[in-house]
Amino acid sequence: MTGLADPIIGIDLGTTHSLVAFCGEEGPRILGGEALVPSVVRLGEDGVVGEPARKTAVLYPERTVHSAKRLLGRTFEEVGAESNRFGFPVVEGPQGMAAIGGPGGHVVTPEEIAAKILVVLRERAEADLGVSVSRVVVTVPAWFDDAQRQSVRDAGRLAGLEVLRLVNEPTAAALAYGLGKNNGTVLVFDLGGGTFDASVLQLVGAEEERFFRVLSTKGDTQLGGDDLDAFVMDHVT
């Protein structure tokens, strides 16, 4: 693509997988070759991110970080009993926040992990668009609190990105599936790897100025695919 100047990309920073997209004159499209990037990082000098880290996780269980989104903006005390389900050591970081115990006793924050994933997505976008990228819109669970949302912004800053806006995932899903064409009220369920949200959205306004209004939202940041897996394992073991 040519003619782009300082484009704004969209990133879904997911618990299990992440991806990057861009909306141009032709409409929205996923950027890069393989659409999904596993939200997995192997700590150490190699610093492997994505599918290579996921495929070799069994060889480096304590160095392979997954589902780090669940630690964003949460204290070590809040993480509590679920910390033993990650496979890698969850420790108390700066100011009592949840962090990851890395090789050699190094403490790694979940924001640093998220930043490594964002860098890969940014590089994928730059390779596809042919220009440098510094601005992004990121989706977040509707039930993320202020601390969790700030952690996402901090991760973007560490990745060299200016987070222009955080969009609730149910709203983004409604827009992506074409629910923005007619006025009305919709209920959107969002069951992800780490969270489960339900949002009631109302689409109002004239065709050129139509927008979503969030009437109500409720969710559980500790009920997602990871938790369902844990329930099954607890039942069969």
BALUM-72123 format. One line per 3 residues: number of its first residue (from 0); their letters; for each residue x negated, y negated, z negated of C-alpha. Coordinates in steps of 0.001 Angstrom, whole numbers. Layout:
BEGIN
NUM	A	X:Y:Z  ...
END
This chain:
BEGIN
0	MTG	0:0:0  -1160:-3521:733  -35:-6963:-270
3	LAD	290:-6198:-3973  -1027:-8745:-6447  -1083:-7983:-10144
6	PII	1718:-5376:-9983  3754:-4346:-13002  3874:-583:-13476
9	GID	6222:1473:-15615  4971:4179:-17965  6841:6875:-19825
12	LGT	4494:7729:-22686  6005:11021:-23720  5406:13403:-26592
15	THS	4799:16329:-24236  4192:14737:-20837  3690:11215:-19499
18	LVA	3987:9626:-16077  3611:6315:-14264  5861:4716:-11647
21	FCG	6168:1563:-9590  9199:-165:-8108  8454:-1887:-4812
24	EEG	10522:-3032:-1858  11175:591:-946  12482:1353:-4430
27	PRI	10965:3194:-7408  8497:6027:-6979  6207:8143:-9111
30	LGG	2537:7284:-8667  -282:9774:-8258  -438:13341:-7060
33	EAL	1036:15580:-9735  3896:13684:-11338  3478:14720:-14971
36	VPS	371:14247:-17091  338:16427:-20232  24:14158:-23277
39	VVR	-2969:16148:-24492  -6471:14933:-25357  -9542:16960:-26299
42	LGE	-11736:15106:-28743  -15486:15101:-28340  -18089:13900:-25884
45	DGV	-16252:15369:-22882  -13050:13455:-23701  -10846:15585:-21457
48	VGE	-7288:14286:-20965  -4192:15825:-19425  -3909:19201:-17708
51	PAR	-7566:20263:-18222  -7193:19647:-21973  -3896:21520:-22106
54	KTA	-5243:24552:-20234  -8231:24946:-22580  -6380:24141:-25819
57	VLY	-6703:27730:-27053  -10505:27432:-26855  -10623:24180:-28838
60	PER	-7575:24270:-31145  -8860:21833:-33764  -10202:19398:-31183
63	TVH	-7155:19397:-28904  -4619:16738:-29850  -1035:17065:-28660
66	SAK	2231:15374:-29654  278:12434:-31081  3243:10210:-30269
69	RLL	4873:11664:-33382  2164:10053:-35515  2403:6548:-34038
72	GRT	3282:3934:-36636  3817:6487:-39409  2041:6745:-42736
75	FEE	250:9874:-43873  2876:10246:-46582  5716:10038:-44056
78	VGA	4216:12809:-41941  4235:15069:-44990  4942:18752:-44550
81	ESN	5020:18696:-40748  1292:17893:-40594  399:21602:-40750
84	RFG	2267:22267:-37509  -44:20308:-35239  -3002:22709:-35116
87	FPV	-5483:19840:-35473  -6235:18164:-38815  -3930:15272:-39731
90	VEG	-5636:12988:-42254  -5045:9698:-43989  -6398:6879:-41874
93	PQG	-6819:3136:-42367  -4174:1504:-44597  -2658:4884:-45390
96	MAA	-1542:5573:-41825  -1494:9049:-40307  -4591:9817:-38236
99	IGG	-6480:12730:-36699  -9631:14279:-38091  -12099:14459:-35235
102	PGG	-15471:16170:-34802  -18157:15193:-37292  -15636:13773:-39732
105	HVV	-14700:10955:-37369  -11167:9610:-37922  -9192:8965:-34739
108	TPE	-5979:6947:-34787  -2930:8065:-32787  -3131:4716:-30979
111	EIA	-6571:5721:-29673  -5147:9018:-28425  -2248:7244:-26723
114	AKI	-4689:4774:-25179  -6689:7584:-23573  -3500:8854:-21925
117	LVV	-2551:5345:-20817  -5987:4865:-19246  -5509:8002:-17132
120	LRE	-2092:6752:-16023  -3467:3292:-15260  -6280:4793:-13167
123	RAE	-3766:6963:-11335  -1681:3881:-10554  -4700:1894:-9388
126	ADL	-5807:4698:-7070  -2324:4957:-5576  -1615:1227:-5245
129	GVS	-5135:247:-4241  -5336:-2683:-6666  -6278:-3179:-10298
132	VSR	-3449:-2937:-12829  -3195:-4800:-16116  550:-5195:-16788
135	VVV	3002:-2514:-17822  6475:-1792:-19117  6591:1209:-21467
138	TVP	9602:3273:-22521  10056:4198:-26195  12616:6217:-28171
141	AWF	15626:4090:-29068  15160:4928:-32735  11513:3839:-32928
144	DDA	11094:1295:-35733  9028:-1897:-35601  5842:-193:-36785
147	QRQ	6109:2521:-34132  6811:-15:-31396  3829:-2103:-32465
150	SVR	1666:1016:-32313  2660:1480:-28666  1686:-2122:-27953
153	DAG	-1643:-1574:-29732  -2289:1527:-27652  -1628:-474:-24500
156	RLA	-4105:-3137:-25617  -6766:-484:-26260  -6156:830:-22745
159	GLE	-6681:-2622:-21233  -2985:-3128:-20522  -653:-5968:-21405
162	VLR	2632:-4422:-22533  5178:-6880:-21206  8199:-5063:-22536
165	LVN	9285:-1935:-24369  12431:-389:-22903  14512:2118:-24844
168	EPT	14357:5513:-23163  18156:6002:-22927  18477:2646:-21155
171	AAA	15655:3558:-18775  17308:6922:-18079  20638:5248:-17303
174	LAY	18940:2896:-14848  16897:5680:-13238  19959:7811:-12552
177	GLG	21882:5028:-10854  24288:4112:-13627  23646:424:-12957
180	KNN	25960:196:-9943  29291:-285:-11671  30478:-1860:-14901
183	GTV	31454:555:-17635  30443:2293:-20842  28238:5388:-20948
186	LVF	26867:7685:-23625  23266:8769:-23032  21612:11658:-24878
189	DLG	17823:11754:-24855  16266:14978:-26138  12493:14803:-25804
192	GGT	9494:16607:-27185  9535:14704:-30462  12782:12749:-30746
195	FDA	16513:12987:-30130  18469:9811:-29419  22069:9026:-28564
198	SVL	22952:5571:-27269  26213:3963:-26180  25481:1508:-23360
201	QLV	27848:-980:-21753  27127:-2308:-18286  28526:-5806:-17814
204	GAE	28216:-8780:-15469  28494:-9577:-11804  26655:-7495:-9206
207	EER	23645:-9793:-8987  23368:-10303:-12763  24505:-6953:-14143
210	FFR	22797:-5827:-17345  23011:-3166:-20046  24206:-4014:-23518
213	VLS	23388:-1503:-26267  26546:-1082:-28334  25209:1559:-30681
216	TKG	22220:3839:-31041  21328:6620:-33414  18540:9103:-33433
219	DTQ	16097:11323:-35230  12375:10884:-34629  11772:14303:-36175
222	LGG	14102:16354:-33977  12720:17265:-30582  11276:20114:-28591
225	DDL	8367:20478:-31012  10792:20936:-33889  12909:23447:-31984
228	DAF	9759:25459:-31260  8868:25333:-34958  12362:26496:-35968
231	VMD	12073:29488:-33645  8608:30393:-34914  9728:30071:-38555
234	HVT	12629:32412:-37796  10619:35163:-36097  7593:35155:-38399
END
